[in-house]
Amino acid sequence: MIVALALGGRVFSAEPSKEEVAKARAEAWLKGVDDGKYPESWDEAAALFKKAVTKAQWLQAIDTVRTPLGKLLSRTLKTSKLTAAVPGAPDGSYVILEYDASFENKKAAIETVTPMVDPDGQWRVAGYFIR
């Protein structure tokens, strides 16, 4: 998506940064998780994610960890870091997003979401952790 801005008769356009695109994709993915669309969250995850965990394993893990927290009350981006390397994964393009989150049954949580550029060039979530 290109954003155009006209100032004094001149038009400037800006391509969103890698971090902005990664954040938008991650937040769309999180929305699905928030809505309980756990099977779809696995379907939409990065190839690396799917290689690391089967759909059945993901459904069991996310249901065990996320469902007891209850409804999301708030989520605020705390940090965002573009990097080429993350522990335990091949080099690539990653953005590590850390959110302060609050849920019905856990008032203070930290969610870490790591989107990456998949082989097809699209940003997809490769990691999700909550503590």
N, C-alpha and C positions, 0 to 999 in steps of 0.2 A: 504494500500500500504506500503510495506517495502522497504526501501532504503538500499542498501548494498554498503559498501565502503571498498576497499582493501588498506591496508597500510602495507608495509614491509612484504608482504606475509600473513598477518592476515586479516580476513574479519570481519568487524563490521557491524551490521545492526541496524537500528533505526526505530521504529514505529513512525509515525507522532503523534504529541501531539493532545489532544482533541481540543485545540484552533486552530491548523492548519487544522484539518478536518472540524471543524465548519466554519472556515473562507472560506475554499474552497467551501463548500456547499452554504454558504451565497452568495459568489461572483458569483457562477453559477446561483443562483436564481435572483440576481440583474441583471445579463446579460439578462435574460429573460424579466425583467421589462424594462430595457434599450431598448430592441428591441420591446417593446409594446405588449409583450405576456402576457397580464394581466390575461386572463382566466387560462392560464397554471400556472401562479404564484400562484393563489389560489389553483389549483389542487395539486401543489407541496409543499404547506405550511404544517406546523405542524397541528396535530389534534386540539390542543388548539386554534390555529389561526382560523381554520374552525368552531370551536364551538362558537367563539366570534363574528364572522362576516360571514354572508351568502355570497355566490359567487356574487349575485346581488349587495349587499352592497359594497363589495370590488371593483367590477368593477366601480361602480359609484364614490367611494371615490378616487381610484387611478387615474381614468381619470380626475377627478376634480382637484386633487392636482399635479399629475406628468406631465400630458400632456402639460399644459401651460409652464412648465419649458424648454421645447425643448430638443434638443439632449444633451446627456452627453458629456462634454468636457474633464473632468478629475475626478478621484476619488482616494484619498490617505487615507490609513488607519491611523487614528490618535491614537486610543486606542483600546485595546482588553482586556476584563476582564472575566475570568472564574468564575462563581458563582453558588451557589445552590439555590438562592432565588432572585426573581424579584418582584417588587410591583404588586399586583393584580393577581398573578399566583401561582399555587401550587409549592412546592419545587421540584427541579429536577436538571438537568445539563443544564446550559445555558452559552452562551458566548455573552457578550454585545460588539458589534463592532461599533465603531464610525468612520465615514469617513468625511473628508473634500471633498466636491464635487463642481464642477462647471458645469453649464448648459448654453445653449445658452441664455436663458432669465433670469437666476439668477446666477450671477458669483460666489457668495459665499453662499454655503448651507452646512448644517450638516445633514448627513444621519445616523440614528441609526438602525442597523439591529441586531435582537436577535434570533440566531438559538438556538434550544434546542434538546435534545435527545427525540425523539418520543417513544411511547410505543413499537414499533418494533425495537428499538435500533438505528435507523437512525437519523442523524442530519437534521433538517428541520427548516425553518424560522417560528418563532412564533410571531415576531413583526417587524414592519417597520415604522419608523417615519422620516419625513424630515422637517427641519426648516431652 
